[in-house]
Amino acid sequence: MPVFISYRHMDRAHAMQINSRLMQANIKTYLDVLDPESQTTDDITEVITRNISECTHLLAVVSERTALSWWVPFEIGEATISNRRICSFRTGPTELPLYLDKWPKLSSAKDLDFFIEAYKIEVNLKRSASLESITGSESTRSYNKTNADRFHTDLKNRIRRGV
């Protein structure tokens, strides 16, 4: 159940910090800068798309510079198509685009801890996405969508309550 970390390369330091925190919590991650294939390929779109499909969650690092990126919205779109669990992590005072309102918005270390707890609950309950969320039967896709919606709703509520 890896977490795909989406970010604009100008925000690499934030992405690396999040990656380190998730790895400390024993959560496998995908970060393109740590992937030798993404550094040498002629088809980065295929590499990114494949790695998103192999992850269960996408965490988008969002700053004022993200608005100038085409990759972050593309990666969020890819994750949306396959009912991945999607969250954003705001790195500063920037207002997030309205299309991100659908998913939990993290903005602090405490929020990231809430994400980690929600992730681990999904692992324990075996509710996370799999490749069948794209290729499986309609009932499998529907079940995964329901679980994704539950993950998003529960995490949003937890962040709002702050406990």
C-alpha positions as CSV (number, residue, x, y, z in Angstrom):
1,M,0.0,0.0,0.0
2,P,2.5,2.7,-1.0
3,V,1.7,6.4,-0.9
4,F,2.5,8.3,-4.0
5,I,3.9,11.8,-3.1
6,S,3.0,14.3,-5.8
7,Y,4.9,17.7,-5.7
8,R,6.4,20.4,-7.8
9,H,10.1,20.0,-7.8
10,M,10.5,23.5,-6.3
11,D,8.8,21.9,-3.2
12,R,11.1,18.9,-3.0
13,A,12.3,19.7,0.5
14,H,8.7,19.5,1.8
15,A,8.1,16.3,-0.2
16,M,11.3,14.8,1.3
17,Q,10.2,15.7,4.8
18,I,6.8,14.0,4.3
19,N,8.5,11.0,2.7
20,S,10.8,10.7,5.8
21,R,7.9,10.9,8.2
22,L,5.9,8.3,6.4
23,M,8.8,6.0,6.2
24,Q,9.4,6.4,9.9
25,A,5.9,5.2,10.4
26,N,6.7,2.1,8.2
27,I,4.7,3.3,5.3
28,K,6.1,2.5,1.9
29,T,6.2,5.6,-0.4
30,Y,6.9,6.5,-4.0
31,L,8.8,9.7,-4.7
32,D,10.0,10.2,-8.3
33,V,13.3,11.8,-7.3
34,L,14.2,8.5,-5.5
35,D,13.3,6.4,-8.5
36,P,16.1,5.7,-10.9
37,E,13.7,4.8,-13.7
38,S,12.0,8.2,-13.5
39,Q,15.4,9.9,-13.9
40,T,16.3,8.0,-17.1
41,T,13.1,7.3,-18.9
42,D,12.0,8.8,-22.2
43,D,8.4,8.2,-21.2
44,I,7.9,9.9,-17.8
45,T,4.1,9.9,-18.2
46,E,4.0,6.0,-18.4
47,V,6.3,5.7,-15.3
48,I,4.2,8.2,-13.3
49,T,0.9,6.6,-14.4
50,R,2.1,3.1,-13.6
51,N,3.4,4.1,-10.2
52,I,0.2,5.8,-9.3
53,S,-1.7,2.7,-10.2
54,E,0.6,0.7,-7.9
55,C,0.0,3.0,-5.0
56,T,-3.1,3.1,-2.8
57,H,-2.8,6.7,-1.7
58,L,-1.7,10.0,-3.2
59,L,-0.5,12.9,-1.1
60,A,-0.1,16.1,-3.1
61,V,2.3,18.7,-1.7
62,V,0.7,22.1,-2.5
63,S,2.3,25.5,-2.4
64,E,1.8,28.8,-4.2
65,R,4.2,27.4,-6.9
66,T,1.9,24.4,-7.5
67,A,-0.5,26.5,-9.5
68,L,2.2,26.7,-12.2
69,S,2.6,22.9,-12.4
70,W,0.9,20.6,-14.9
71,W,2.2,17.5,-13.2
72,V,0.5,17.8,-9.8
73,P,-3.1,18.2,-11.3
74,F,-2.3,15.4,-13.8
75,E,-1.2,13.0,-11.0
76,I,-4.3,13.9,-8.9
77,G,-6.5,13.2,-12.0
78,E,-4.8,9.8,-12.5
79,A,-5.4,8.9,-8.8
80,T,-9.0,10.1,-9.0
81,I,-9.7,7.8,-12.0
82,S,-8.7,4.7,-10.0
83,N,-10.3,5.8,-6.7
84,R,-7.1,6.2,-4.8
85,R,-7.1,7.9,-1.4
86,I,-6.1,11.5,-2.1
87,C,-5.0,14.2,0.3
88,S,-3.2,17.5,-0.1
89,F,-0.6,19.0,2.2
90,R,-0.5,22.8,2.1
91,T,3.0,24.1,2.8
92,G,2.2,27.8,3.4
93,P,-0.6,30.4,3.6
94,T,-1.6,29.8,0.0
95,E,-5.3,29.1,-0.7
96,L,-5.8,25.7,-2.2
97,P,-7.7,25.3,-5.5
98,L,-11.4,24.6,-5.0
99,Y,-11.1,21.2,-6.8
100,L,-9.1,20.0,-3.8
101,D,-12.0,20.6,-1.4
102,K,-13.3,17.1,-2.2
103,W,-10.4,15.5,-0.3
104,P,-8.7,16.0,3.1
105,K,-6.4,19.0,3.4
106,L,-3.4,18.6,5.6
107,S,-1.3,21.5,6.8
108,S,0.6,20.5,9.9
109,A,2.6,17.6,11.4
110,K,-0.4,16.8,13.5
111,D,-2.6,16.4,10.3
112,L,0.1,14.2,8.8
113,D,-0.1,12.0,12.0
114,F,-3.9,11.8,11.4
115,F,-3.2,10.7,7.8
116,I,-0.8,8.0,9.1
117,E,-3.4,6.7,11.6
118,A,-6.1,6.6,8.9
119,Y,-3.8,4.8,6.6
120,K,-3.0,2.2,9.3
121,I,-6.7,1.7,10.0
122,E,-7.2,0.9,6.3
123,V,-4.4,-1.6,6.4
124,N,-5.8,-3.3,9.5
125,L,-9.3,-3.4,8.0
126,K,-8.0,-4.4,4.6
127,R,-10.0,-1.7,3.0
128,S,-7.4,-0.1,0.7
129,A,-7.4,0.1,-3.0
130,S,-5.9,-2.6,-5.3
131,L,-5.4,-2.9,-9.0
132,E,-8.8,-4.5,-9.1
133,S,-10.2,-1.0,-8.4
134,I,-9.5,-0.3,-12.1
135,T,-9.7,-3.7,-13.7
136,G,-12.1,-5.6,-11.5
137,S,-15.8,-6.1,-11.6
138,E,-18.3,-3.3,-11.2
139,S,-19.0,-4.4,-7.6
140,T,-15.2,-4.4,-6.8
141,R,-14.9,-0.9,-8.2
142,S,-18.0,0.3,-6.3
143,Y,-16.7,-1.3,-3.0
144,N,-13.4,0.5,-3.4
145,K,-15.1,3.8,-4.2
146,T,-17.2,3.4,-1.0
147,N,-14.1,2.7,1.0
148,A,-12.2,5.7,-0.5
149,D,-15.1,8.0,0.3
150,R,-15.2,6.6,3.9
151,F,-11.4,7.3,4.2
152,H,-11.8,10.8,2.9
153,T,-14.8,11.6,5.1
154,D,-13.3,10.2,8.3
155,L,-10.0,11.9,7.8
156,K,-11.6,15.3,7.0
157,N,-13.7,15.0,10.1
158,R,-10.6,14.1,12.2
159,I,-8.6,17.1,10.9
160,R,-11.6,19.4,11.5
161,R,-11.9,18.2,15.1
162,G,-8.2,18.4,15.6
163,V,-8.1,15.3,17.9
